[in-house]
Amino acid sequence: MSQTTDIMNCEDYKIALAADPDFNDESGHASNCADCQLYRSEMLALDKSIAAAMQINVPALLMPELPDLDTENVVALSSRRTPSAPVWFAIAASVALAVFIGVRSDDPQLPAVSLADQVLAHLDHEPESLVPTNVAVDDGQLGKVVPQNIATLNHDSGLITYAETCPINGKLAPHLVIQGKRGPITIILMPDEEISANETLEGDNVFGYLLQVGSGSIAIIGERDEELEEVKQNLLSSVAWDI
C-alpha cells in the first residue's frame, strides 16, 4: 500500500495474495480491477491443485498375527544373537542393513561389503527360518520362490521346510532351508551373482560354502558340525539355472 492511502495498488495486492491465497482484501481493490480478479482466480486454482496433490491416503497399519513358535525346539546358534526385540525392530534393522550396504556401495572411499558378508548378515534377520520341523514347505509356495524359469531343484537335496524370496546384494534370491542331520541348513540360490572362486563361510558356530554354479552362485550354511558335503554335491548335481 502507499503511505498516503489505504487503497491497495495491483503490486501490493498480488504480493499479499501470493503469500496467502485466502487473503481478505478489505480495501476492495480486486472488486474494481479485472486483472487482479483473474490473478486471484489463478492463485486459488493453483492452491487447490497443490492441496489435492498432497492428499495421500495412508491405510491404517495392520500388524499381522504371528504364529506361536515352539521356542523349546529352536536351534541355538551362538554366533548370532537370540532375537529379543519386537518384530518391528527386526524389520527396521533389515532396512538399516540394506541402506548401510547401499551407502557403502555408492561411496568409493569405503570398502565394499562382500557377497559372503551379506549372506551371513541376512541369516540374522530371519531366525524363524531355523525352526527344526518335519513339515515340508507347500509345493505351491516352493514353486513361487523357485520357478522353473530360474532353476530346477531336485528334492533329493533334503526336506525343504522354508522357502521365501529375499533381497541379497540388491537382487531377489530364493532363500530355502532344509533339515540336516544336526539342524536346519540354509540354502540361498543366486543365479545372478557370479563369483570368481568358491569361498568358505564361517562364524563362531556356523560353517558353509559360497559355490560357483555356472554364471551364478549358491550359499550353503549350517551348524559347524553339520555334514554339508553330501548336501553340497546334491545341490551341484540338481540345480541348473534356466535363465
Long-range contacts (C-beta under 8 A, 24 or more apart in sequence): 1-27, 10-35, 10-36, 13-39, 14-39, 17-43, 18-43, 21-46, 21-47, 63-87, 63-88, 69-128, 69-131, 70-131, 73-131, 73-132, 74-127, 74-130, 74-131, 74-132, 75-130, 75-131, 75-132, 75-183, 75-184, 75-223, 77-130, 77-203, 77-205, 77-206, 77-223, 78-204, 78-205, 79-203, 79-204, 79-205, 79-206, 80-123, 80-124, 80-127, 80-203, 80-206, 81-124, 82-127, 83-127, 90-125, 93-125, 94-125, 97-121, 97-125, 98-167, 101-169, 101-170, 102-170, 105-170, 115-168, 115-169, 115-190, 115-193, 115-195, 115-210, 115-217, 116-199, 116-201, 116-210, 116-219, 118-168, 118-169, 119-168, 119-188, 119-201, 119-210, 119-219, 119-221, 120-201, 120-203, 120-206, 120-221, 122-166, 122-168, 122-175, 122-188, 123-186, 123-206, 123-221, 126-164, 126-166, 126-175, 129-162, 129-164, 129-175, 129-177, 129-184, 129-186, 130-177, 130-183, 130-184, 130-186, 131-161, 131-184, 132-179, 132-183, 132-184, 133-161, 133-179, 134-159, 134-161, 134-179, 135-161, 136-160, 136-161, 137-161, 137-162, 137-163, 145-174, 145-175, 145-176, 146-174, 146-176, 146-189, 148-242, 149-242, 149-243, 150-174, 150-189, 150-191, 150-241, 150-242, 150-243, 151-189, 151-191, 151-239, 151-240, 151-241, 151-242, 152-238, 152-239, 152-240, 152-242, 153-238, 153-239, 154-234, 154-237, 154-238, 154-239, 156-234, 156-238, 157-187, 157-231, 157-234, 157-235, 157-238, 158-185, 158-231, 158-234, 168-193, 169-193, 178-231, 180-222, 180-223, 180-226, 180-227, 180-228, 180-231, 181-226, 181-227, 182-222, 182-223, 182-225, 182-226, 182-227, 183-222, 183-223, 183-226, 184-222, 185-220, 185-221, 185-222, 185-226, 185-228, 185-231, 186-219, 186-220, 186-221, 186-222, 187-218, 187-219, 187-220, 187-231, 187-235, 188-218, 188-219, 189-216, 189-218, 189-239, 190-216, 190-217, 190-218, 190-219, 191-215, 191-216, 191-241, 191-243, 192-216, 193-217, 211-235, 211-236, 213-239, 213-241, 214-240, 214-241, 215-241, 216-241
